[in-house]
Amino acid sequence: MQEKDMVNDVLSMVNSSLTGYANVIAQTANPQLRETLRQIRDNDERFQYDLFKLAESKGFYKPAQMAAQNDIMQVKSQLGGTM
């Protein structure tokens, strides 16, 4: 397996786990468990970002082009300015 494939696989798995943490945290009533899950999620988010930056620097990942300011304002207007 090539390095690019391994990095992309790990990124995909971490992204999926972050979604899972969000769902579990939202449904957890125990404050201590919620805090523990948040800490785990926060650590995974930092790891995901570091890995993303590595993938981007090696050319394994190319993010989408940034939106133009007028496009952002149009979407914001359509959503009622709640952003």
Secondary structure, DSSP 4 states (H G I P E B T S, - for coil): --HHHHHHHHHHHHHHHHHHHHHHHHT---HHHHHHHHHHHHHHHHHHHHHHHHHHHTTS--PPPPPPHHHHHHHHHHTTS--
